[in-house]
């Protein structure tokens, strides 16, 4: 398992890129602050907060397995957000 710092960076980069893409799609469609885009951004922020809290949990039995599951959850939720983003454009 990669170190915790790298996992936190991955979470930040993936979700940050999704948020940035929402702004780009909204700007390209001349729909600044669209409701659909705001929902995606809110979901990305909630996902970020949830995943960082899980990474910071220290009272788990098998920490490497726990961190691996957090990484898998990032991939799953990130893909779902990207799918929503693709429907936005």
N, C-alpha and C positions, 0 to 999 in steps of 0.2 A: 504494500500500500504506500502510495506517495505520502509525503509528509502533510501534516494538517495545514500548514501555511499554503501549500500548493492547492489543496482542496478548497480552501477559502477563496483563493484567487480565481479558481475555476468557476466557483459559484458566482463571484462578483462579475467576472468577464462575460459569462454566458447570459446572465440575466440583464446585465448592463447593455450588452449588445442588442438584446431583444427590445429593451426600452428605447434605445436609440433608433432601431429600425422602425418602431411604431411612429416616432416623430418624423422620420424620413418619408414613410408611406403617407402619413397624414398631410405632410407638406406637398408631396407630389400630387396628391388628389385634391389639393386646395380645400382641405377639411381640417384646419387646425383645431385641436382639442375636441376631436370626435368622441362620442360616447363609447363607441366600440373600442377605440384606441385607449381610452381611459380605463376601460375594464381590463384590457390586457396589461396595461402598466400596473394597475392595482394588484392583479394576480401575480405579476412578476415580483413586486415588492413583498407581498405576503409570502411567496415562495422563498424569497431571499431570507426574510426574517426567520421563517420556519427551519430552513436548512442550516443557517448559521447557529441557531439555538441547538439543533441536533448535533452539530459538529462540536460545540462547546460542552455538551453533556459529558461528564466524567464518571458518572455512576452507572455505567453499563458493564455487563459482565465481560463480553468479548469486544473490546474496543476496535480492533482491526476489522472484524466482521460488521460492526456498527457503522464504521466509516465507509466501508464498501457499500453498504446499503444506502447511505446518504448519497454517495456518488451515483448509484443506480437511480435513485429518486430524482436527482438533478437531471439526469439524461431523460427520464420519462416525462417529467414536468416541463422541461425545456422543449422537448419535441412537441408536447401538447400546445405550449404557448406559440411555438413557431407555426403550427398548423392554424391556430387562430389568426396569427399575423398574416398568413398567406390568404386567408379568406377576406381580410380587411382590404387588401389591394385589389 
